[in-house]
Amino acid sequence: MIASPSMNQQLNVQQAQLQEPETEQRNMNVPVQWALEFETSVAKPMLGKGTFGHIVQVVQRASGHPFAMKVCERHFFSARGMEPQLASEVETLKRASEQKCRHVVRLLDVVADTA
């Protein structure tokens, strides 16, 4: 998933960065489908992490604009019989984007990486 952060969300991310040390460098590669368009930010690749995935800062190659990319590992959900939760997460973000919720980042795209 990829999203464009608003000013408030950028501030929240900056605050979270101050509180959370970078200790884990999980697979932060950009999915194959987006590899030509985006690259992982060198300055601050990991924005956050949780039980179900992590947030990576990427930069759009053509414009230089930063974006936040949420990476959820499908095998994590599949192994636990939780694929409906993953689908629900995507659907919730889509609805929030359509309604232009100001407290939720805007979902721009979703891909399933086959690699």
Secondary structure, 3 states (H helix, E strand, C coil): CEEECCHHHHHHHHHHHHHCCCCCCCCCCCCHHHCCCEEECCCCCEEEECCCEEEEEEEECCCCCEEEEEEECHHHHHHCCCHHHHHHHHHHHHHHHHCCCCCCCEEEECCCCCC
